[in-house]
Amino acid sequence: MPARRPVTRCTEDRAIAVAADIVAALDPERLRGGFGLAAYRTADAVALLRGPPRVMPPAPAGLSIEDLAIDGAPPVPIRIYRPAGAIAGIVLNVHGGGWVAGSIDGDDARCRIIAAQTGCTVVSVGYRLAPEDPFPAGVDDCAAAIEWCCRKATMLGAPAGKLAVIGASAGGNIAIAAMLKLAASGSGCRPTVHIQFYPICDCAMDTPSYRENGSGYFLTAPDMAWYWDAYMGGGNPATPLASILRSPDLAQLPPGLIVTSQYDVLRDEGEALAARINQAGVATECLRYEGAIHGILTLAPQSAVSAAALDKVATVLAKAFA
């Protein structure tokens, strides 16, 4: 069993308190108070989080973009980003959004960046969302997407056996749950590496980072409680495929990287998850960005710390796919 790895703390943007470029990129009221979701009717809260439809810009030179659906009941929508030249591997992107919001369109800019920086084909999955489709619908859709990527390497122009799964927030939770589900089923599809940014890991919400950062840093403790209620739809949130920190099967995960943010309620549970995976015998790096809040990936490339995080993704993938 490898020794427990320490949490590496990064200050790429020389942050003092919350990084200035992060603050500048956010609405001040939203940064201080989050969304205040409990004050809304469920339908209104969902509409607030999802926002209006987005208009996607055309694909830039050197990158092809295609929308498909994985056969199933219901079909699972995906978007494929293929860079020009030799393909290093496949990256499955699992968006965040508290299991309630987020979309393929919402992660479009980031997927374009990852494809361009890494030379990988990126597949972005649009899993079903709560409250219309509560747990485990999103996990099932992500598992189907992982298996599809394993089967379709040739079609995607990538070498077989080089698959990374990247998730953020609720997407990190779903990505890990999906990998655990596939391992338990004996599917034989095991990603090469995984990278999770500030994943939701446990329903207890009782860590020091919840007490320190429960308000004033965009993702609030009350909003996080609302997300859990919406996702579970009355089910037990302590089930290990929802509260992934409680899974007894973490040794089934591939090697990986877990990224946390200093001013995030989810910081401590993400770092605890990395420690538990290492204790299970799987090499897992844990990287904390100082001066960062929840959701930093959505701010790339405006924020230096966000850009640094994407550079780290490229480094990890290059090593894993070498």
Secondary structure as GFF3:
##gff-version 3
##sequence-region A 1 322
A	DSSP	beta_strand	7	10	.	.	.	ID=ss1
A	DSSP	alpha_helix	20	25	.	.	.	ID=ss2
A	DSSP	alpha_helix	28	33	.	.	.	ID=ss3
A	DSSP	three_ten_helix	37	39	.	.	.	ID=ss4
A	DSSP	alpha_helix	42	50	.	.	.	ID=ss5
A	DSSP	beta_strand	63	70	.	.	.	ID=ss6
A	DSSP	beta_strand	76	83	.	.	.	ID=ss7
A	DSSP	beta_strand	90	94	.	.	.	ID=ss8
A	DSSP	three_ten_helix	105	107	.	.	.	ID=ss9
A	DSSP	alpha_helix	108	118	.	.	.	ID=ss10
A	DSSP	beta_strand	121	125	.	.	.	ID=ss11
A	DSSP	alpha_helix	137	151	.	.	.	ID=ss12
A	DSSP	beta_strand	163	168	.	.	.	ID=ss13
A	DSSP	alpha_helix	170	185	.	.	.	ID=ss14
A	DSSP	beta_strand	193	197	.	.	.	ID=ss15
A	DSSP	alpha_helix	208	213	.	.	.	ID=ss16
A	DSSP	alpha_helix	221	232	.	.	.	ID=ss17
A	DSSP	three_ten_helix	244	246	.	.	.	ID=ss18
A	DSSP	three_ten_helix	250	252	.	.	.	ID=ss19
A	DSSP	beta_strand	256	263	.	.	.	ID=ss20
A	DSSP	alpha_helix	267	279	.	.	.	ID=ss21
A	DSSP	beta_strand	284	293	.	.	.	ID=ss22
A	DSSP	three_ten_helix	296	299	.	.	.	ID=ss23
A	DSSP	alpha_helix	304	320	.	.	.	ID=ss24
###
